[in-house]
Amino acid sequence: MQDLKITLIQTKLFWQDKTANLKMFGEKIAAIDEQTDLIVLPEMFSTGFSMNAKELAEQNNDGTVTWLKAQAKLSKAVITGSIIIKEKDSYYNRLFWVRPDGTYETYDKRHLFTLANEHDYYAAGNERIIVELKGWKVCPLICYDLRFPVWSRNNTNYDLLIYVANWPERRSHAWKTLLLARAIENQCYVAGLNRVGDDGNEVYHSGDSAVINPMGEIISNIKPSEEIVETNNLSVEYLKKIRTKLAFLKDQDNFEIKN
């Protein structure tokens, strides 16, 4: 297990415009001026948080996934973020974890945002994934999942919890507070990556993206409402020191989630 460099891209999105979004992200990824291990993009990064699933959905190996593979290869880094996917007769808000060699894992958003009727357009996932990178175990989740601590519970000894989001500014206090809580209760690093700017429904997003250490301390310098690309180093030594000195995880309650 080695220290991990993680890059968050907090940016505006072009509403339902895949071509413009992929061009923009390609330019931002190319401009990263240091080698990083992991690049994080927002929820539905190619379209914005849209319920127009029938018009915007792709298959698992369509254009945006091909683009992700190419970007991961060029940057020599894992890239993660979610897009709209059609599989058989259902649509999914699907996160991709794409490696430089072109292999990938996927996670389908479990908690669909009923206030926006997401559940009327998308099917919910029912399985978490734990992926590995440089010896780190990573649990990637999507936006509204943040509100449900049972789903993110660290019963698999993961080291890094990631949320990709389109979280409105009007509820930014909850976003910031819950990210801190997830880091403290799971004794892990947390990276929350949110977009900025208005979407096509005139909902404003302030970003408030952050990287947080296992003590709940923000170690990033990302300012709200700004477009910014920032890389942070996650320390193996610090993670192990906190988990050894404050061995809280071993005292947690055991239970099973039933779907």
Number of C-alpha atoms within 10 A of each C-alpha: 11 12 16 18 17 21 25 25 23 28 25 24 26 20 18 20 14 18 13 15 19 20 11 16 18 15 11 14 18 11 10 16 8 10 13 18 21 22 25 24 24 32 29 23 30 27 24 25 25 18 16 12 19 13 9 17 18 19 14 17 11 11 14 19 18 13 14 24 22 18 23 25 17 12 19 16 22 26 25 25 27 27 24 30 23 19 11 7 6 13 20 26 28 25 25 21 25 25 23 18 13 16 11 17 13 18 22 26 26 21 21 23 15 10 7 12 11 19 15 11 18 22 19 18 15 13 12 16 14 18 17 12 15 10 13 18 17 21 23 24 28 27 23 19 19 23 15 12 14 13 17 19 16 21 15 10 16 19 24 27 26 23 24 29 29 25 25 19 21 12 11 16 10 14 23 15 11 16 25 24 17 24 25 18 18 24 27 25 28 30 27 27 29 30 33 26 20 18 21 13 9 8 13 18 24 25 31 22 28 26 29 24 24 24 19 20 15 18 14 17 13 21 14 19 19 16 16 18 17 16 22 17 15 21 16 15 11 13 19 16 12 16 16 10 8 12 12 13 14 9 7 12 7 6 8 6 6 5 5
